[in-house]
Amino acid sequence: MPIYAYRCVECDFAKDVLQKMSDPVLTDCPACGKSSFQKQLTAAGFQLKGTGWYATDFKGSGSKPAPAASSGSGESAPSAPSAAPAAPTAT
């Protein structure tokens, strides 16, 4: 259920009220009793926190990319074979 902010125009009394959307709008001020209690326009209380839905939800189930090889490990990676065959030697 949403929380609505109300303020009295006559006595400036303010109150937040938890109401259903189908409930009637309040008009009588609980402080002064006059029918000048009005609903205020307020900002929505919506916040996005954390890493975001885009990073955690709806990701493809495909494989993750392989981690890059680090060059500081001291071991050399095996070299790939050359694409061209070796040239024949003349005799």
BELCOR-V78117 format. One record per pair of residues at least 6 apart in sequence whose ideal C-beta (glycine too) atoms are under 7 Angstrom apart, sorted by the first residue. I is the first residue (numbers start at 1). J is the second residue. D is the distance in Angstrom with one decimal. If there is no record, write none. Layout:
i = {I I}
j = {J J}
d = {D D}
This chain:
i = {1 1 1 2 2 3 3 3 4 4 4 5 5 5 5 6 6 6 6 6 6 6 6 7 7 7 8 8 8 8 8 9 9 10 10 10 10 11 11 11 13 13 13 15 17 25 26 27 27 28 28 29 29 69}
j = {18 19 20 19 21 16 17 18 17 19 39 14 16 40 42 14 15 17 26 37 38 39 40 14 38 40 29 31 32 36 37 36 38 29 32 34 36 29 31 32 29 31 32 30 26 39 37 35 37 35 37 36 37 77}
d = {5.5 6.5 5.5 6.9 6.6 5.3 7.0 5.3 5.3 5.6 5.6 7.0 5.4 4.3 4.9 6.9 5.3 5.9 5.9 5.4 6.6 5.7 6.6 4.6 6.3 5.4 4.0 6.4 6.3 5.5 5.2 4.2 6.2 6.8 5.7 4.9 4.5 6.4 5.4 4.3 5.8 3.9 6.8 6.9 6.5 5.7 5.3 4.8 5.5 5.4 5.9 6.1 4.4 6.1}
